[in-house]
Amino acid sequence: MMQKRVLFKTSDAALQKLFDSAENSALINIADFGGRKVMTEGTVLYPNVWLETQPLSGEMYGKRDLEIAVNNNEIFMDTQREDGRLAGMISVTPDGLKSHFGWLQGCYLAMPAFKLYYLAGKDDQYLMKLYNCLEKFDQYLWKYRDSDHNGCLESWCVWDTGEDECSRLGNSPNFFEGEKAPEGYDVVPMESMDFMGFSYANRDVLARISKILKNGREDFWRNEAEKVRKKIKEYLWIDEKSACFDRDSKNNVMDILVHNNLRVMYFGAFSQGMADDFIRRHILNIDEFWTPMPLPSIAVSDKYFRNIDFNNWSGQSQALTYQRTIDAFTNYGHFAELTLLGEKYLEVNAKTCKFTQQINPFTCEQSLVENDSFTSYGPAIITTLEFIARLYGIHIEFGNIFWSAIGSGKTYFEYIQKWKGNDYKLINDKGIVRAYINEKLLFSFSENIRIVTDTEGKIKQIIGISPKPQECEILRKDKVIKFSIKPNQQLKLSNDLPILEKAVEYART
């Protein structure tokens, strides 16, 4: 039996049961795809791998099984067409693997695949492979998906953006073959914030890779990414509404307030001000997206909102949205607001310890939870495990170790992450948090903050992840460092003095 790489113990019985259930449920979705061990999307509905879900889920699961993380990303890179197009879905058939190119199904490959460079060991050959893949795909997008040549990329069918059954897409076909734009539909070809986000993410990562490889293309790709961001702001963003809106086949603004703005934030394509405004004005608005179960797919005040409980992106809160919001909020420093979302997501899932695709935004009831065939939805499982790591444990990103401890001074939890031959351990014993590497105490600190270190335990940053201001201390080698930190503040240590590095206004009132 393979040794577990993540261990979690807590005195909170409900949280412990949730963690154990998620760990066990994740195993259900591991499958053999042509000799590759991958993690599928899950449930009886989704026994395949999709471009919108499995690169990200694979990368998040990589702290437990690196082979799955690599396979979930490389399977799309290895099946890329010569013209640069990536498969929207890959399935297993009696004749072997089948790649489906009739729709794009989102494109959540660039950043998860790039993060694997750090997680898997900084292999420059892998990085070059990813560079070539993203360059070809970006060229494909701009060759075919700007059919009216106005500088805004287009979605051509429902499944291009993975918004199954969404009311706002009208008579759009679910899939659409070929590289010539569809004709005769009300909405598609749709000028798409999602597609512009795909391109921004490609170019952002291409710039990052160029910097590492020193290939002389960093400035080029950074400028190309900024062109996409500028077009989003000028063409799809409406200042007086503090949100992006897609445009229909006649290039008319579709005045429908959609969660897809969060997707653009996931891709990093908003400016800081755009993200702040959208969160403050819309996400935290109880009449729009801050429902009892936050993050419906369409604002509940919008006429296109539908509260349908089965695979429908017209309304109910989606596990995939929560999974993407982790990076969307982190990209813009909204750590405390993300804590609220994480706590809510865990609270709802802990009631059943089952993992569904959708949740009713008004009642907080999981959809189809009574049918076991629909309760092992992969993104819901992975999101649960990721929120536990980011609130009560350890996560790894870009070669840094993140130590997090949300609490009320009453709970014990212990989180161990085994990685690259080291055991990283965090213990929160009723408000006193201790960080260890290989059983050697690095430091202790107050709960309700996050400490970022390098792999050797050197403190690089302190983050205010609690919705409330905190009076904190760090004890290191008999030296006590005392400080105050507000929600979303990021501090660095200079000669053991906490210095404000960045502050994002906490949007929740």
C-alpha positions as CSV (number, residue, x, y, z in Angstrom):
1,M,0.0,0.0,0.0
2,M,1.3,3.4,-1.0
3,Q,2.1,5.6,2.0
4,K,-0.3,8.5,2.4
5,R,1.3,11.9,1.6
6,V,-1.3,14.0,3.4
7,L,-2.5,13.2,7.0
8,F,-5.1,15.2,9.0
9,K,-6.4,14.7,12.5
10,T,-8.7,17.0,14.4
11,S,-10.9,17.1,17.5
12,D,-13.7,18.4,15.3
13,A,-15.5,15.2,14.6
14,A,-17.6,16.6,11.7
15,L,-14.5,18.0,10.0
16,Q,-12.6,14.7,10.5
17,K,-15.4,12.7,9.0
18,L,-15.6,15.1,6.0
19,F,-11.8,14.9,5.4
20,D,-11.8,11.1,5.6
21,S,-14.9,10.9,3.3
22,A,-13.3,13.2,0.7
23,E,-10.0,11.2,0.8
24,N,-11.9,7.9,0.2
25,S,-14.2,9.3,-2.4
26,A,-11.3,10.7,-4.4
27,L,-10.0,7.2,-5.0
28,I,-13.2,6.2,-6.7
29,N,-12.4,8.6,-9.6
30,I,-8.9,7.2,-10.3
31,A,-8.9,5.3,-13.6
32,D,-6.6,3.8,-16.3
33,F,-6.6,5.8,-19.5
34,G,-4.6,3.9,-22.0
35,G,-1.9,3.0,-19.5
36,R,-2.0,6.4,-17.7
37,K,-3.4,6.7,-14.2
38,V,-5.7,9.7,-14.2
39,M,-8.4,11.2,-12.1
40,T,-11.7,11.5,-13.9
41,E,-14.3,14.2,-13.2
42,G,-16.4,11.6,-11.4
43,T,-19.9,10.3,-10.8
44,V,-21.7,8.1,-13.3
45,L,-22.2,11.2,-15.5
46,Y,-18.5,12.1,-15.9
47,P,-16.2,9.1,-16.3
48,N,-14.0,11.1,-18.7
49,V,-11.4,13.8,-18.4
50,W,-12.4,17.3,-19.5
51,L,-10.2,20.3,-20.2
52,E,-12.2,22.5,-17.9
53,T,-11.8,20.4,-14.8
54,Q,-9.1,17.7,-14.8
55,P,-5.9,19.7,-15.2
56,L,-6.8,21.8,-12.2
57,S,-8.1,18.9,-10.1
58,G,-5.0,16.9,-11.0
59,E,-2.7,19.6,-10.0
60,M,-4.5,20.1,-6.7
61,Y,-4.4,16.3,-6.1
62,G,-0.7,16.3,-6.9
63,K,0.3,16.8,-3.3
64,R,-1.1,13.3,-2.8
65,D,-0.3,11.6,-6.1
66,L,2.2,13.4,-8.4
67,E,1.7,10.8,-11.2
68,I,-2.0,11.7,-11.5
69,A,-1.2,15.4,-11.5
70,V,1.2,15.1,-14.4
71,N,-1.0,12.7,-16.4
72,N,-4.1,14.9,-16.0
73,N,-2.2,17.7,-17.6
74,E,0.0,15.9,-20.1
75,I,-2.9,13.8,-21.6
76,F,-4.2,17.1,-23.1
77,M,-0.8,18.2,-24.2
78,D,0.0,14.9,-25.8
79,T,-3.3,14.8,-27.8
80,Q,-3.1,18.3,-29.1
81,R,-3.9,18.6,-32.8
82,E,-1.3,19.8,-35.3
83,D,-3.2,23.1,-35.7
84,G,-2.9,23.7,-32.0
85,R,-6.4,22.8,-30.9
86,L,-6.8,21.0,-27.6
87,A,-9.3,18.3,-27.0
88,G,-12.4,19.4,-25.0
89,M,-12.8,15.9,-23.6
90,I,-10.9,12.6,-23.7
91,S,-12.7,9.3,-23.1
92,V,-11.8,5.5,-23.1
93,T,-13.4,3.4,-25.8
94,P,-13.0,-0.3,-26.7
95,D,-10.6,0.9,-29.4
96,G,-8.5,3.0,-27.1
97,L,-8.5,6.7,-26.1
98,K,-10.7,9.1,-28.1
99,S,-10.1,12.8,-28.2
100,H,-13.2,15.0,-28.8
101,F,-12.7,18.3,-30.7
102,G,-16.2,19.4,-31.3
103,W,-16.1,21.8,-28.4
104,L,-13.4,23.4,-26.3
105,Q,-14.9,22.8,-22.8
106,G,-13.0,25.7,-21.3
107,C,-9.3,25.8,-21.1
108,Y,-8.0,25.4,-17.5
109,L,-4.6,24.0,-18.5
110,A,-2.1,26.9,-18.5
111,M,-1.6,27.7,-14.8
112,P,-2.2,24.2,-13.3
113,A,0.4,22.8,-15.8
114,F,2.8,25.6,-15.0
115,K,2.4,25.0,-11.2
116,L,3.5,21.4,-11.8
117,Y,6.9,22.6,-12.9
118,Y,7.5,23.5,-9.3
119,L,5.6,20.6,-7.8
120,A,7.2,17.9,-9.9
121,G,10.8,19.1,-9.7
122,K,11.6,21.9,-12.2
123,D,12.2,19.9,-15.4
124,D,13.1,22.3,-18.2
125,Q,12.1,19.8,-20.8
126,Y,8.6,19.6,-19.4
127,L,8.5,23.4,-19.4
128,M,9.5,23.6,-23.0
129,K,6.8,21.1,-23.9
130,L,4.3,23.2,-22.1
131,Y,5.6,26.3,-23.8
132,N,5.1,24.8,-27.3
133,C,1.6,23.6,-26.4
134,L,0.4,26.9,-25.1
135,E,2.0,28.9,-28.0
136,K,0.3,26.6,-30.5
137,F,-3.1,26.8,-28.8
138,D,-2.9,30.6,-28.5
139,Q,-2.2,30.8,-32.2
140,Y,-5.1,28.5,-32.9
141,L,-7.5,30.7,-30.9
142,W,-6.5,33.9,-32.7
143,K,-6.5,32.2,-36.1
144,Y,-10.0,30.8,-35.8
145,R,-11.9,32.3,-32.9
146,D,-12.0,36.0,-33.9
147,S,-14.1,35.4,-36.9
148,D,-15.1,39.1,-37.3
149,H,-11.5,40.3,-36.7
150,N,-12.4,42.8,-34.0
151,G,-9.9,41.6,-31.4
152,C,-12.2,39.7,-29.2
153,L,-12.3,35.9,-29.1
154,E,-15.5,34.0,-29.5
155,S,-17.4,31.0,-28.1
156,W,-19.2,29.0,-30.7
157,C,-21.3,26.6,-28.7
158,V,-22.6,25.8,-25.2
159,W,-19.9,23.3,-24.3
160,D,-17.1,25.7,-25.4
161,T,-17.4,27.3,-22.0
162,G,-18.9,24.3,-20.2
163,E,-22.1,26.2,-19.3
164,D,-24.4,23.2,-19.8
165,E,-28.1,24.0,-20.3
166,C,-27.5,27.7,-19.4
167,S,-30.5,29.9,-20.1
168,R,-28.5,32.8,-21.4
169,L,-27.2,30.8,-24.3
170,G,-30.6,30.5,-26.0
171,N,-30.6,28.3,-29.1
172,S,-26.9,27.8,-29.2
173,P,-25.8,24.3,-30.1
174,N,-24.2,22.2,-27.5
175,F,-21.2,21.4,-29.7
176,F,-20.1,22.7,-33.1
177,E,-17.7,21.0,-35.4
178,G,-15.2,22.7,-37.7
179,E,-13.3,26.0,-37.8
180,K,-15.8,28.2,-39.6
181,A,-18.0,30.3,-37.4
182,P,-21.6,29.2,-36.9
183,E,-24.4,31.1,-38.6
184,G,-28.1,31.6,-37.9
185,Y,-27.9,31.5,-34.0
186,D,-29.0,34.3,-31.7
187,V,-26.1,34.2,-29.3
188,V,-23.1,32.4,-30.9
189,P,-20.6,33.3,-32.1
190,M,-20.5,35.0,-28.8
191,E,-17.8,37.6,-27.9
192,S,-16.6,35.8,-24.8
193,M,-14.9,36.9,-21.5
194,D,-14.0,33.2,-21.0
195,F,-12.1,32.9,-24.2
196,M,-10.3,36.2,-23.6
197,G,-9.4,34.7,-20.2
198,F,-8.0,31.6,-21.9
199,S,-5.7,33.6,-24.1
200,Y,-4.6,35.9,-21.2
201,A,-3.7,32.8,-19.1
202,N,-1.8,31.3,-22.1
203,R,0.2,34.4,-22.6
204,D,0.8,35.1,-18.9
205,V,2.3,31.6,-18.5
206,L,4.3,31.9,-21.7
207,A,5.8,35.0,-20.3
208,R,6.6,33.2,-17.0
209,I,8.1,30.3,-18.8
210,S,10.2,32.6,-21.0
211,K,11.6,34.3,-17.9
212,I,12.7,30.9,-16.5
213,L,14.1,29.6,-19.8
214,K,15.7,33.0,-20.6
215,N,14.5,32.6,-24.2
216,G,14.2,36.3,-24.9
217,R,10.4,36.2,-25.2
218,E,9.3,37.4,-21.8
219,D,8.6,41.0,-22.8
220,F,6.8,39.9,-26.0
221,W,4.4,37.6,-24.2
222,R,3.8,40.0,-21.3
223,N,2.9,42.7,-23.9
224,E,0.6,40.2,-25.7
225,A,-1.1,39.4,-22.5
226,E,-1.6,43.0,-21.7
227,K,-3.3,43.5,-25.1
228,V,-5.9,41.0,-24.1
229,R,-6.4,42.6,-20.7
230,K,-6.8,46.0,-22.4
231,K,-9.4,44.6,-24.8
232,I,-11.4,43.0,-22.0
233,K,-11.5,46.3,-20.2
234,E,-12.4,48.4,-23.2
235,Y,-14.9,46.1,-24.9
236,L,-16.5,43.7,-22.4
237,W,-16.2,45.6,-19.1
238,I,-18.8,48.3,-18.3
239,D,-17.5,50.8,-15.7
240,E,-20.9,51.9,-14.4
241,K,-21.9,48.3,-13.8
242,S,-18.5,47.1,-12.4
243,A,-18.6,43.9,-14.4
244,C,-17.9,42.2,-17.7
245,F,-20.6,41.2,-20.1
246,D,-20.4,39.0,-23.2
247,R,-21.7,40.1,-26.6
248,D,-24.0,38.1,-28.8
249,S,-23.7,37.1,-32.5
250,K,-24.6,40.7,-33.5
251,N,-22.0,42.1,-31.0
252,N,-24.8,43.5,-28.8
253,V,-24.1,43.5,-25.1
254,M,-25.7,40.6,-23.3
255,D,-26.9,42.4,-20.2
256,I,-26.8,39.4,-17.9
257,L,-24.9,39.4,-14.7
258,V,-22.9,36.1,-14.7
259,H,-20.4,34.5,-12.4
260,N,-18.0,34.1,-15.4
261,N,-16.3,37.3,-14.2
262,L,-14.8,35.1,-11.5
263,R,-13.4,32.9,-14.2
264,V,-11.6,35.9,-15.7
265,M,-10.2,36.6,-12.3
266,Y,-9.1,33.0,-12.1
267,F,-7.1,33.6,-15.3
268,G,-5.7,36.8,-13.8
269,A,-7.0,39.0,-16.6
270,F,-8.7,41.6,-14.5
271,S,-6.8,44.6,-13.1
272,Q,-6.7,44.8,-9.3
273,G,-9.4,47.6,-9.4
274,M,-11.7,45.6,-11.6
275,A,-11.5,42.6,-9.3
276,D,-12.0,44.7,-6.2
277,D,-15.1,46.4,-7.7
278,F,-16.7,43.1,-8.9
279,I,-16.2,41.4,-5.5
280,R,-17.4,44.4,-3.5
281,R,-20.4,45.4,-5.7
282,H,-21.6,42.0,-6.9
283,I,-20.1,38.9,-5.2
284,L,-20.9,40.3,-1.7
285,N,-24.3,41.6,-2.7
286,I,-27.0,39.5,-1.0
287,D,-29.4,40.2,-3.8
288,E,-27.0,38.9,-6.5
289,F,-24.2,36.4,-5.6
290,W,-23.9,36.4,-1.8
291,T,-26.9,34.1,-1.2
292,P,-27.1,31.8,1.8
293,M,-25.0,29.5,-0.4
294,P,-22.9,32.0,-2.3
295,L,-21.8,32.0,-5.9
296,P,-24.8,31.1,-8.0
297,S,-23.9,30.9,-11.7
298,I,-26.2,33.8,-12.6
299,A,-27.1,36.6,-10.2
300,V,-30.3,35.6,-8.5
301,S,-31.8,39.0,-9.3
302,D,-31.3,38.5,-13.0
303,K,-34.2,37.4,-15.2
304,Y,-32.1,34.6,-16.6
305,F,-31.6,32.9,-13.2
306,R,-33.0,29.5,-12.9
307,N,-32.9,27.3,-9.8
308,I,-32.5,23.9,-11.5
309,D,-30.9,21.1,-9.6
310,F,-29.4,19.0,-12.4
311,N,-26.3,19.9,-14.4
312,N,-27.5,23.4,-15.2
313,W,-25.4,26.6,-15.2
314,S,-28.4,29.0,-15.1
315,G,-28.4,29.4,-11.3
316,Q,-27.3,26.9,-8.7
317,S,-23.9,27.2,-7.0
318,Q,-21.4,25.0,-8.6
319,A,-18.5,23.1,-7.0
320,L,-16.4,24.0,-10.0
321,T,-17.0,27.7,-9.3
322,Y,-15.8,27.3,-5.7
323,Q,-12.7,25.4,-6.9
324,R,-11.8,28.2,-9.4
325,T,-12.6,30.9,-6.8
326,I,-9.7,29.7,-4.7
327,D,-7.2,31.1,-7.3
328,A,-9.6,33.9,-8.4
329,F,-9.6,35.4,-4.9
330,T,-6.0,34.6,-4.1
331,N,-4.8,36.3,-7.3
332,Y,-6.1,39.6,-6.1
333,G,-5.4,39.3,-2.4
334,H,-8.9,38.6,-1.1
335,F,-7.8,36.0,1.4
336,A,-10.3,36.8,4.1
337,E,-13.3,36.7,1.8
338,L,-12.1,33.3,0.5
339,T,-12.0,32.1,4.1
340,L,-15.7,32.9,4.4
341,L,-16.4,30.9,1.2
342,G,-14.3,28.0,2.3
343,E,-15.9,27.8,5.8
344,K,-19.3,27.8,4.2
345,Y,-18.4,25.2,1.6
346,L,-17.0,22.8,4.2
347,E,-20.0,23.4,6.5
348,V,-22.5,22.4,3.8
349,N,-20.6,19.3,2.7
350,A,-20.0,18.2,6.3
351,K,-23.8,17.7,6.7
352,T,-23.8,14.7,4.4
353,C,-20.1,13.9,3.7
354,K,-21.2,13.5,0.1
355,F,-19.9,15.5,-2.9
356,T,-22.3,16.9,-5.4
357,Q,-22.0,19.1,-8.5
358,Q,-24.5,21.7,-7.4
359,I,-25.9,23.3,-4.2
360,N,-29.2,25.2,-3.9
361,P,-28.2,28.9,-3.3
362,F,-31.2,29.6,-1.1
363,T,-31.5,26.4,1.1
364,C,-27.9,25.3,1.0
365,E,-29.1,21.8,0.1
366,Q,-26.9,19.7,-2.1
367,S,-28.6,18.7,-5.3
368,L,-29.3,15.0,-5.9
369,V,-27.6,14.0,-2.7
370,E,-30.1,11.2,-2.2
371,N,-28.7,9.4,-5.2
372,D,-25.2,7.9,-4.5
373,S,-24.5,7.8,-8.2
374,F,-24.1,11.6,-8.2
375,T,-22.2,12.1,-4.9
376,S,-18.6,11.5,-5.9
377,Y,-18.2,14.6,-8.1
378,G,-14.5,15.1,-8.4
379,P,-14.3,18.9,-8.3
380,A,-16.4,18.9,-5.1
381,I,-14.1,16.4,-3.5
382,I,-10.9,18.2,-4.5
383,T,-12.3,21.6,-3.4
384,T,-13.1,20.1,0.0
385,L,-9.6,18.8,0.5
386,E,-8.1,22.1,-0.8
387,F,-10.1,24.2,1.5
388,I,-9.1,22.1,4.5
389,A,-5.5,22.5,3.5
390,R,-5.8,26.3,3.2
391,L,-7.8,26.8,6.4
392,Y,-6.4,24.2,8.7
393,G,-3.2,22.9,7.3
394,I,-0.5,23.1,4.7
395,H,-0.5,23.7,0.9
396,I,2.4,24.0,-1.5
397,E,2.6,26.4,-4.4
398,F,5.4,27.7,-6.6
399,G,7.9,25.9,-4.3
400,N,6.7,27.7,-1.2
401,I,5.0,26.2,1.9
402,F,1.9,27.8,3.2
403,W,1.0,27.2,6.9
404,S,-2.6,28.2,7.7
405,A,-4.6,28.0,10.9
406,I,-8.2,29.3,11.1
407,G,-9.6,28.7,14.6
408,S,-11.4,29.9,17.7
409,G,-8.9,28.7,20.3
410,K,-11.0,25.6,21.0
411,T,-10.0,23.0,18.5
412,Y,-7.0,20.7,18.0
413,F,-5.9,19.8,14.5
414,E,-2.7,18.3,13.0
415,Y,-1.9,18.4,9.3
416,I,1.1,16.6,7.8
417,Q,2.3,17.0,4.2
418,K,5.0,14.7,2.9
419,W,6.8,16.2,0.0
420,K,10.3,15.8,-1.6
421,G,11.6,13.6,1.3
422,N,10.4,16.0,4.0
423,D,7.6,15.8,6.5
424,Y,5.9,19.2,7.0
425,K,3.7,19.3,10.0
426,L,1.4,21.9,11.5
427,I,-0.3,21.5,14.9
428,N,-2.9,23.9,16.2
429,D,-3.5,23.0,19.9
430,K,-6.3,25.3,20.9
431,G,-4.9,28.5,19.5
432,I,-1.2,27.8,19.7
433,V,0.1,26.8,16.3
434,R,3.5,25.0,15.8
435,A,5.2,24.4,12.5
436,Y,7.7,21.5,12.0
437,I,9.9,20.1,9.3
438,N,10.9,16.5,10.0
439,E,9.8,16.9,13.7
440,K,12.1,19.9,14.1
441,L,10.2,22.9,15.5
442,L,10.6,25.9,13.2
443,F,8.4,28.4,15.0
444,S,5.0,28.8,16.7
445,F,2.4,31.4,15.9
446,S,-1.1,32.7,16.7
447,E,-3.9,31.1,14.8
448,N,-6.1,33.0,12.2
449,I,-3.1,33.9,10.0
450,R,-1.1,32.2,7.2
451,I,2.7,32.0,7.3
452,V,4.5,31.5,4.0
453,T,8.0,30.0,4.1
454,D,10.5,28.5,1.7
455,T,11.1,24.7,1.8
456,E,13.6,25.1,4.6
457,G,11.1,27.0,6.8
458,K,12.4,30.6,6.4
459,I,9.5,33.0,6.8
460,K,8.8,35.0,3.6
461,Q,5.4,36.4,4.3
462,I,2.5,36.7,6.8
463,I,-1.1,36.9,5.5
464,G,-4.3,38.1,7.2
465,I,-6.7,35.3,6.2
466,S,-9.3,36.0,8.9
467,P,-12.2,38.3,8.4
468,K,-11.4,40.0,11.7
469,P,-8.2,42.0,12.7
470,Q,-5.8,39.9,14.7
471,E,-3.3,40.6,17.5
472,C,-0.6,38.0,16.8
473,E,2.8,36.8,17.7
474,I,5.4,34.5,16.2
475,L,7.9,32.7,18.6
476,R,11.1,31.8,16.9
477,K,14.3,30.7,18.7
478,D,13.1,32.3,22.0
479,K,12.4,35.6,20.2
480,V,8.8,36.8,20.2
481,I,7.6,39.0,17.3
482,K,4.3,40.7,18.1
483,F,2.2,42.5,15.5
484,S,-1.3,43.4,14.4
485,I,-2.7,42.3,11.1
486,K,-5.9,43.2,9.3
487,P,-7.9,41.1,6.8
488,N,-6.1,40.8,3.5
489,Q,-2.9,42.4,4.7
490,Q,0.4,40.9,3.6
491,L,3.4,41.5,5.8
492,K,7.1,40.6,5.4
493,L,9.8,40.4,8.1
494,S,12.7,42.8,8.0
495,N,15.1,42.3,10.8
496,D,12.3,40.5,12.7
497,L,10.0,43.5,12.3
498,P,6.7,43.0,10.4
499,I,6.5,45.5,7.5
500,L,3.4,46.0,5.5
501,E,4.0,44.7,1.9
502,K,0.6,44.9,0.4
503,A,-3.0,45.6,1.6
504,V,-6.2,44.9,-0.2
505,E,-9.3,46.4,1.3
506,Y,-11.5,43.8,2.9
507,A,-14.8,44.0,0.9
508,R,-17.2,42.3,3.4
509,T,-19.0,44.7,5.7
